C-alpha cells in the first residue's frame, strides 16, 4: 500500500497568501494571479554579502566563513507556473506572522548557474549571485531536481551546474519521489491538462480521465491539486509530444472530476478542499495500518512510559532545587538592598564633605588678603595687581551661591556680613583715592605753562599723562562697577568735573590764537565776486561792467591781499581747528568708555579681567562702532556734553568772526563740518555728531542770509546809462562767484548735503539774474522804436554770450540747463539784431520782398503776385533800381559803423555779429532771387548786385577796420 502524503500547512498558507484569487501579481499590480499555480517550494536561509556577490576561486571558502557568523534571513523559494501562458517563475518570499509576501521574482530562464557549496548550501546566479542554505539536505536535493527537470522541459537545456559530481547526481536521480517530485509531475500534468482543456476535449476523453483519477485515488497516490500515476508522469516528462499518453491522462482527470460532481464552471477551491479531505483520510488509514502491523510498537510505547517516569522524577528534584534557590534569592535580595543603602549613604556623606569643603573655601578669606584691601599700596602697578587679586577673592566669596538652608546658617551669615563690611570699606577707600588722583592730575596740567598754544606750535596737547596715570586702575574700576554701581557713577562725574576746566581753558586759548592768524578781506576784494559788495561800491554810478573799475579781477577770488606771513583764510583756519579738536574728543570719549567700562570692548565681569591686559593706548584714537548698551551710550553722551559744553559756542563764535568780512567762508566751513559728520555718523561718537550738526546749522543760516543779500542786490541793480549797452555787473561777477564757491567745495566728498545747498543757491541766483537782465534791457517800457529794439537785442546778446562762454568752462552740472537757455537766447537776439541793423539801409528792399512772402502764403499760384498793384512788375523794377551795388556798399559801411558802436573787441562779439549780418544779407539775396524767378518769370528782371559783390564789400570792410 502506497503512503498517502500528509497535508502540508506551510504549502496551504503559501497558496492562501499568494496564489488565491485575492493575491495580486507583484509585476502587474491590481491583477489577480488566480491562474498561477504553485509547483514546489523550499525553505532557505539567505546569506548577506554586504551588497557584493562572491567571486573568484576562493568563493566557497568565503561563503563558509560567512555562513558561520554572517547575517541569515529566512526566505522561501517558490516555483510557480502561469497556466494559461505556460510561463514558469521563481519567487523569493518572506514569511510574516500571518501570511507570505513576495520580495523578488525571476523568470526561470534567467537562472544562469547553480553551484553546490556543501550538502546544505548552494549558489544560484541570475542577474547577481545569491547564497541559500537549508537545514535538511534532502529537501534541497529534491527541490533542485524538480527545478532542473522543469527547466530542461521548458528550455531544452539546463543551466550551468557547478559542484554536482557524479555521486551527487546519481543520488539525486535515485532518490525516491517525494512530495516535491509529485509537485513537479503535477505541474507537468496541469500544464498539459490546461492545453488540452483549452482545445475543448471530447466527452469520451473526459470520462476516461475521470476513471483514471478514481483509480489513482484508490491506489493512494496524490498531488497538491490533482492525482495521477507515476508511470504516466515519467512518460510525460520523457516525451512531451506523446499524444496518446496525454489523452489518457485527460480522460482519467475528467473521470475523477465527474466523481466529485465537477463542472467547468464549478468552484475550484471547493474541489481542492474535497480532494485534500480525501487525502487526509487516506493518510490516516495508512498510518493506522502501519501501527497495527508492526510488533515493535509495544516496545516503543514501553520505553516511552519509562522515559516519562524518569522525567517525572527529574521534575520533582527540579522543584526542590527551585524552592531552595528562591529561598536563597530572598536572602541575596536583602543583602543587595542593604549594600545599595550603604552605597547611597557613602555617596551622600562624600557629597556633604565636598559641599562643606567648598563652603569653607568660599566663606573663609585669609586675614592677609583682607589686610591688602585695607592697606595695600595703590600707587604702584604691583600693589594694584595684589589689590585686584584680593578684591577678586572677596567678590567670589560675596557672590557664592548657597541654598536656603546653608544661607540661613549663622556662620555663613556672619561671614557674609563681615565681607560686605570689608567690601564697603574698600569701595570708600578706592573712591576717595581716585577722586584725589583726578584732582591732582587736572591741577598739574592746568599749572603746566608749557602746554599753552604758541605761534610756532598752534595746537592743543592731549591728556596722555592723565591716561597713563589712571589706566592701571581700570580693573578696580570694573570691580567697583559690579560691587558699588552708585559709587562708580559718582567717580565718572568726578572725573568729568576734574578734566572739563582743562579742555575749556586750552580750547579757548587755542581759538584766540587762531583768530589772530586769520586773513581779513576788504570790501574792494569782495566786490570782484560778491554782488552785494559790488552794488555798494557802484551804487553812485552805472551798474554796467564797463562803466568803471569794480575791483582787481586779476587776482583769484579766493586769494587774500594779506595772504602770506602765516595768515590763513577763515575756512582753512576752521578746518585746522577741527583737525585739532575732533581727535581730542574721539580719544577722550574712548578713554572714558574704556576706563569706566561703558562700551562694547573689554571683559563683562571683573573675574574675567585678564582681557584688560590686551589694552593698547593707540586704540583710543580709533573710530568705534555704536555702543549696543543704550543706557551706557546715554551715560557716555551726558559725560561728553558736560565735559565740552562750551565747545559748540566757541566754534560758532569763531565761524561768525571768520565770516564777518566774507560770508562765502561759511561754504568751506560747511564742507569741513559735513565731512567730519559723514566720517563719524555711524560710530559711537554721538556727542561729536550732535555738536557738529549744531555748528552746521549756524553755517547754513549764514550762507542762506548771504544768498538772500545777493538776490536782493541783483534785483536792485539799476542801469543809468542812456545807451544801456555792455555786460551787466552781476552777469560779469557771477562766473567769479561760482569760481569762489567751487574753490570752497574742493574738499567735498560725494554724498554731502552741502552740494545740494550750493546748487539751490546757484539756481535761485541765475533765475533772478535772467529776470533782472530782461527787465533792465527793456527798461524803456516800449520796443516799438527801432533804436530801443536794437539796444534791447544788444544788451541781451552781449550778456547771454558772456554768461554762456564763462559758465561753460566751469563745468557746473546744475547750471547746464541755464547755459542752454542762454545759448538759445543769444541765437535769437543775434538773428533779431542782424535784421534790425539791415532794416535801416535796406528797409524798402526787405519790406517789398517780405510782403511778397506774406502774399504767397495766401496765393495759390506764384504768377498771380505780379497782378497785384503793390507788387506788379513796375514796382519790382522800381525797388530793384533803388539798390544798385554802390548803394549796397554804402549801406554796409553805415551798418558796420553802427555795429562797431554797439560792440567792443573785448568780448569778441563785433566780428561774430558782423559775420552774421553778412550771412543774413547773402541769405536774403538768395531768397529774393528765388522769389523773382518764381513770381516774375520771363521778365528778365534781376537784382543789380550779386553774391560775389556782397562778399567783396564785406571783405573790404573787414580789411579796412
Secondary structure, 3 states (H helix, E strand, C coil): CCCCCCCCHHHHHHHHHHCCCCCEECCEEEEECCCEEEEEEEEEEEECCCCCCCCCCCHHHHHHHHHHHCCEEEEEEEEEEECCCCEEEEEEEEECCCCEEEEEEEEHHHCCEEEECCCCEEEEECCCEEEEECCCHHHHHHHHHHHHHHHHHHHCCCCEEECCCHHHHHHHHHCCCCHHHHHHHHHHHHHHHHHHHHCCCCHHHHHHHHHHHHHHHHHCCCCCCCCCCHHHHHHHHHCCCCHHHHHHHHHHHHHHHHHCCCCCCCCHHHHHHHHHHHHHHHHHHHHHHHHHHCCHHHHHHHHHHHHHHHHHHHHHHHHHHHHHHHHHHHHHHHHHHHHHHHHHHHHHHHHHHHHHHHHHHHHCCCHHHHHHHHHCCCCCHHHHHHHHHHHHHHHHHHCCCCCHHHHCCHHHHHHHHHHHHHHHHHHHHHHHHHHHHHHHHHHHHHHCHHHCCECCECCCCCCHHHHHHHHHHHHHHHHHHHHCHHHHHHHHHHHHHHHHHHHHHHHHHHHHHHHHCECCCCHHHHCCCCHHHHHHHCCCCCCEHHHCCCCCCCCCCCCCCCCECCEECHHHHHHHHHHHHHHHHHHHHHHHHHHCCCCCCCCCCHHHHHHHHHCCHHHHHCCCCCCCCHHHHHHHHHHHHHHCCCHHHHHHHHHHHHCCCCCCHHHHHHHHHHHHHHHHCCCCCHHHHHHHHHHHHHHHHHHHHHHHHHHHHHHCCCCCCCCCCCCEHHHHHHHHHHHHHHHHHHHCCCCCCHHHHHHHHHHHHHHHHHHHHHHHHCCCCCCCCHHHHHHHHHHHHHHHHHHHHHHCCCCCHHHHHHHHHHHHHHHHHHHHHHHHHHHHHHHHHHHHHHHHHHHHCCCCCHHHHHHCCCCCHHHHHHHHHCCCHHHHHHHHHHHHHHHHHHCCCCCCHHHHHHHHHHHHHHHHHHHHHHHHHHHCCCCCCCCCCCHHHHHHHHHHHHHHC
